[in-house]
Amino acid sequence: MTGTDTLALDGSRTVASSLEQNGHTYVETRITGSAGLFSCTWKSTSEAHTPTEAKRILPDLCADFIVDSTGKSWLVGPATGADLVSVAAGTTMWGIRINPPALRSLLGTVADAVQDSKIAFDDILTSRQARVLADALSHEAVDAHLLGQLWRGLEPDHGIERGYSALISSPSTPIREIAADLGVSERHFRRSITSAVGLSPKLIQKA
């Protein structure tokens, strides 16, 4: 992923995108039918002959569940700034990108608690969720049915979805005006968006 990729509202790049540069391949595929909880799965591979180097990753508003070919699994929370990530040659990573308004619902805790964090599956998911999701990601077997089994009956907060969409589509509109249009106070809007998405309304607008 690079800073020049085009993002959709849910943080995905395209319906099915593929990027290849300097021995590194990235492929992304949209997920449908996941009740709005997730936007896409992706696979990132560094070729065996490619030297290890730090890559600058720009924030994209999203959090991801990730596993790699060494057996590690973790959640990357929403980022407030760019990060340098080093990936060893020959490493493959598989991920699933969370639709930002669904983050609090999926985790069962305030989303700003995982801001700028990297947390092991076992510390954020139930043992069954951690085991099944890690296995499905590494075997590229994630689909809407599996996700529905892991998060049965769960849906994003539709009020948060409306607020998030308003922020993305109106980056120069004052927060108080967006809140008023949604029929809530500015204080309530700021608090609810931050706890649900993990980022403040102003950071979302700047992305």
Summary of the structure (lengths in Angstrom):
residues: 207
radius of gyration: 17.0
end to end distance: 15.1
largest distance: 56.0
contacts: 637
relative contact order: 0.16
helix: 35%
strand: 25%
